[in-house]
Amino acid sequence: MWALPAGAASAAAAVVVAGTPVVAANCTTNGVVDPMQAFELRPDWLLQHVASGMCAEASANAAGATLSLQPCEHGKLLQQFRNDYTRFVDHVHVPH
């Protein structure tokens, strides 16, 4: 989820601009999909915010880095969110 910009009373009134922080927050409930909370992982590993079209970008390539929304730049390492799908378990573990 992204954070509401200063002075915005609601998500509907918010204007997302470059530099808007991305933070953890409660999701909308009851199966409602809020485009302001929706992100898509693109084939080039960029994490794109649905409502603004901007991409999540890390402030640094280090532990403790913060995230903000920035214009998407194909190939920019600080915008790549790679996932190693080989680490998923493809079976159910049944205890003996």
Secondary structure, 3 states (H helix, E strand, C coil): CECCCCCCCCHHHCCCCCCCEECCCCCCCCCCCCHHHCEEECCCCEEEECCCCCEEEECCCCCCCCEEEECCCCCCHHHECCCCHHHCCCCCCCCC
